[in-house]
Amino acid sequence: MKTFWIRTASAVVYALLFLGTLLSGRLLGNPQLGLALFGAFLLFVNVGCTFEFFRMVKTQGARPSRVLGYIFSLVAMLLVMVIPLVDNPLLGFGLVFGSFALFPMCFALSAIVQLWKQSDQPFRDAAYSMVPLLYIGLPLSLMLALVPDAGARVVLMLVLMVWLNDSGAYIGGSLFGKHKMWERHSPGKTWEGTAFGVLVTVLVAVFVGPWLQPAVAWYHWLALGLICSVIDTLGDLVESMLKRSVGMKDSGNIMPGHGGFLDRFDSLLIIMPFAFAYINLIIF
């Protein structure tokens, strides 16, 4: 019982921080301040996820440049926070266009730093230095970019669908689970639980989504529900695969009873590029 209350308390704190900062622009009547507060929260998450990632790969003897990894990931998010605040269209376009140079520049710097590290596998370590940018910084940046583009309610619904899919899969697996889905990476997942999670997510997306954000038609919410539920499951499996490869059960212990930053954000990090692309290319 004590463990249950600890898990519940940590989950409530996490939800309040996430949803409070996400909706702070509307609550305070200041969208720009709200974007800054949500961005500050995601920057905190970014640092936590990056720290856990480097700790995980350290167990394999990797020697990436941690300083560059933090810088790359944080710069990507800061660019997303600054670009919507730029009033000059030419300057804004320059920042967007210049950000494309970030990828080759980051890898070049990561490779150059390896000259001083005397690593046995410099290519691997240079690549590991880039992972926080690609796996953590950019997905969180896309989540932040959706707030001014599509609205905080759309982001809220995406997060809600992820939580519903996880909860539905757990409940469905507990009640009906018989056939293992991918025992090698996640022994507890079953096809029945996964199907139940998808069903719950899609139903909520179709009926709650149009009420929460009427500007998005129900069939778009249906597509987003499928994207979130399917990619959420795959993202959870990816995180399990990574943790098992380094002999870890949880990526951290920042949330008692729930694990670390990557344990909580793994699915969102995988989902966000797909949801962002669908929302910006198909809906808006």
C-alpha positions in Angstrom: 0.0 0.0 0.0 2.9 2.4 0.8 4.3 1.8 -2.7 1.0 2.6 -4.3 0.7 5.9 -2.5 4.3 6.8 -3.4 3.6 6.0 -7.1 0.4 8.0 -7.0 2.0 11.0 -5.4 4.9 11.1 -7.9 2.5 10.7 -10.8 0.4 13.6 -9.5 3.4 15.9 -9.2 4.6 14.9 -12.7 1.1 15.6 -14.2 0.8 18.9 -12.4 4.1 20.1 -13.7 3.5 18.9 -17.2 -0.1 20.1 -17.6 0.4 23.2 -15.5 3.2 24.5 -17.6 1.5 23.4 -20.9 -1.7 25.3 -20.1 0.0 28.2 -18.3 -0.4 30.5 -21.3 -4.1 30.1 -21.2 -4.3 30.2 -17.4 -2.2 33.4 -17.2 -3.7 35.0 -20.2 -0.2 35.4 -21.7 0.7 33.0 -24.5 4.3 34.0 -24.8 4.9 33.6 -21.1 3.2 30.3 -21.2 5.4 29.1 -24.0 8.5 30.2 -22.0 7.3 28.3 -18.9 6.5 25.1 -20.9 9.8 25.5 -22.7 11.6 25.8 -19.3 10.0 22.6 -18.1 10.9 20.8 -21.3 14.5 22.1 -21.0 14.6 20.5 -17.5 13.3 17.2 -19.0 15.9 17.5 -21.8 18.8 17.7 -19.3 17.4 14.8 -17.3 16.9 12.6 -20.3 20.4 13.4 -21.7 22.0 12.7 -18.3 20.3 9.3 -18.2 21.2 8.4 -21.8 24.9 9.1 -21.2 24.8 7.1 -18.0 23.3 4.2 -19.9 25.9 4.2 -22.7 28.8 4.6 -20.1 28.1 1.0 -19.0 29.2 -0.1 -22.5 32.5 1.7 -22.3 31.4 4.5 -24.6 33.2 7.9 -24.2 31.0 10.5 -26.0 31.4 14.2 -25.5 28.8 14.9 -22.8 29.3 18.6 -22.9 28.6 18.8 -26.6 25.7 16.4 -26.2 24.0 18.8 -23.7 24.8 21.8 -25.8 23.4 20.3 -29.1 20.2 19.2 -27.4 19.6 22.5 -25.6 20.4 24.7 -28.6 17.8 22.9 -30.7 15.1 23.7 -28.1 16.3 27.3 -27.5 16.0 27.9 -31.3 12.4 26.7 -31.2 11.6 29.0 -28.3 13.2 32.0 -29.9 11.9 31.7 -33.5 8.2 32.4 -32.7 9.2 35.5 -30.8 11.1 37.0 -33.7 9.0 39.8 -35.3 11.3 40.2 -38.3 10.3 37.6 -41.0 13.7 37.8 -42.7 15.5 37.1 -39.4 13.1 34.3 -38.5 13.6 32.7 -41.9 17.4 33.0 -41.4 17.1 31.2 -38.1 15.0 28.4 -39.5 17.3 28.0 -42.6 20.5 28.3 -40.4 19.2 25.6 -38.1 19.6 23.0 -40.9 23.4 23.6 -40.6 23.1 22.4 -37.0 23.2 18.7 -37.9 26.5 18.5 -40.0 28.1 21.1 -37.7 27.3 19.0 -34.6 28.7 15.8 -36.1 31.8 17.6 -37.3 32.4 19.0 -33.8 31.7 15.6 -32.2 34.3 14.0 -34.5 36.9 16.7 -33.9 36.6 16.3 -30.1 37.4 12.6 -30.5 40.9 13.6 -31.6 41.7 14.4 -27.9 39.7 11.5 -26.3 41.9 8.7 -27.7 38.9 6.4 -27.9 39.1 2.9 -29.4 35.9 3.6 -31.3 35.8 7.3 -32.1 33.1 6.9 -34.8 30.7 5.3 -32.2 31.5 7.9 -29.6 31.0 10.7 -32.0 27.6 9.2 -33.0 26.6 8.9 -29.3 27.4 12.6 -28.8 24.7 13.3 -31.5 22.0 11.0 -30.0 20.7 13.5 -27.4 20.0 16.0 -30.2 18.2 13.5 -32.4 16.5 11.3 -29.8 15.7 13.9 -27.1 16.2 17.6 -28.1 14.4 17.6 -31.5 11.3 15.6 -30.4 10.9 17.9 -27.4 11.4 20.9 -29.7 8.6 19.6 -31.9 6.3 19.3 -28.9 7.1 22.9 -28.0 6.6 24.1 -31.6 3.1 22.6 -31.7 1.9 24.9 -28.9 1.9 28.2 -31.0 1.2 26.3 -34.3 -1.7 23.9 -33.3 -2.5 25.0 -29.8 -1.9 23.7 -26.3 -5.1 21.6 -26.5 -3.8 19.5 -29.3 -0.6 18.8 -27.4 -2.7 18.1 -24.3 -4.7 15.6 -26.3 -1.5 13.9 -27.7 -0.2 13.5 -24.2 -3.6 12.2 -22.9 -3.7 9.6 -25.7 -0.2 8.3 -24.7 -1.3 8.0 -21.1 -4.5 6.3 -22.1 -2.8 3.8 -24.3 -0.3 2.9 -21.6 -3.0 2.5 -19.0 -5.3 0.6 -21.4 -2.6 -1.8 -22.4 -1.7 -2.5 -18.7 -5.4 -3.0 -17.8 -6.2 -5.1 -20.9 -3.0 -7.2 -20.4 -3.9 -7.8 -16.8 -7.5 -8.9 -17.6 -7.1 -10.6 -21.0 -3.4 -11.0 -21.7 -2.4 -14.5 -22.9 -0.2 -14.1 -25.9 3.2 -12.5 -25.5 3.8 -9.7 -28.0 7.6 -9.3 -28.0 9.0 -11.4 -25.1 12.6 -10.7 -26.0 12.3 -7.0 -25.3 9.3 -6.7 -23.0 8.0 -9.9 -21.4 5.0 -8.3 -19.9 3.4 -7.0 -23.1 0.7 -9.0 -24.7 -1.3 -8.7 -27.9 -4.5 -8.5 -26.0 -3.3 -5.7 -23.8 -1.9 -3.8 -26.8 -5.2 -4.2 -28.7 -7.2 -3.0 -25.7 -4.9 0.1 -25.4 -5.4 0.9 -29.1 -9.2 0.6 -28.8 -9.4 2.9 -25.7 -7.1 5.5 -27.3 -8.9 5.6 -30.6 -12.4 5.8 -28.9 -11.3 8.7 -26.7 -9.5 10.4 -29.6 -12.7 10.3 -31.7 -15.1 11.4 -29.1 -13.1 13.7 -26.9 -10.7 15.2 -29.5 -13.4 17.2 -31.4 -14.8 18.5 -28.2 -11.4 19.6 -26.9 -10.3 21.1 -30.3 -13.3 21.5 -32.7 -11.0 22.9 -35.4 -9.7 19.3 -36.0 -12.2 16.9 -37.6 -13.0 13.6 -36.0 -11.3 11.5 -38.7 -8.0 13.4 -38.1 -8.4 12.5 -34.4 -8.9 8.9 -35.4 -5.6 9.0 -37.4 -3.8 10.7 -34.5 -5.2 8.1 -32.1 -3.9 5.3 -34.3 -0.5 7.0 -34.6 -0.2 7.6 -30.9 -1.3 4.1 -29.8 0.9 2.2 -32.4 4.0 4.3 -32.1 3.6 4.5 -28.3 3.8 0.8 -28.1 6.9 0.7 -30.4 8.5 3.5 -28.5 8.0 1.6 -25.2 9.6 -1.5 -26.8 12.5 0.6 -28.0 13.2 2.0 -24.5 12.9 -1.5 -23.1 15.4 -2.8 -25.7 17.9 0.0 -24.9 17.7 -0.6 -21.1 18.1 -4.4 -21.5 21.1 -3.9 -23.7 22.9 -2.1 -20.9 21.5 -4.2 -18.1 19.2 -1.6 -16.6 15.6 -2.0 -15.4 14.9 1.8 -15.1 16.7 4.6 -16.8 16.7 6.6 -13.5 14.8 7.1 -10.2 13.6 10.7 -10.4 10.0 9.6 -10.1 9.6 7.0 -7.2 7.8 4.0 -8.5 7.9 5.2 -12.1 11.6 5.3 -13.0 13.5 8.1 -14.7 12.9 10.8 -17.3 13.4 8.4 -20.2 11.0 5.9 -18.7 8.3 8.6 -18.7 9.0 10.3 -22.0 10.3 7.5 -24.1 7.0 7.1 -26.0 6.4 10.8 -26.5 10.0 11.2 -27.9 9.2 8.6 -30.5 5.7 9.8 -31.3 6.3 13.5 -31.6 8.0 13.5 -35.1 5.1 11.4 -36.6 2.4 13.5 -34.9 4.1 16.8 -35.8 4.4 15.7 -39.4 0.7 14.7 -39.6 -0.6 17.8 -37.9 1.4 20.2 -40.0 1.3 18.5 -43.3 -2.3 17.1 -43.3 -4.4 19.0 -40.8 -3.1 22.6 -40.8 
